[in-house]
């Protein structure tokens, strides 16, 4: 599973602006956006070939837009948690699991925009 494939998949479930790995700091950057990055996961099984990659989705909102960004974070969280039997790129996903019960508020960025974080892992068929 590659980062652009993962972003494309998430966008089909929750449309919006998504960036790979981090939020850009210059150029035409929008306040309301998300950043998606692969975070490693678990080793590939030597016996079955099953892999368990993990990923993080951070959702950022507008300054003083706490309620709106929290709602969007829950929308992303709810749309991915315990999702079963889907394809992401060429990867056949058994299940996507949230590693947190709720999206976590991790603070505001340097421009006072609130950010929420969610971590997921998934089981990929060999």
Secondary structure, DSSP 8 states (H G I E B T S, - for coil): --HHHHHHHHHHHS-S-EEESS--SSSS--SSEEEEEE---B---TTT--BB-EEEEEEEEEET-HHHHHHHHHHHHHHHTTEEEEEETTEEEEEEEESSSS-EEEEE-TTSEEEEEEEEEEEE--
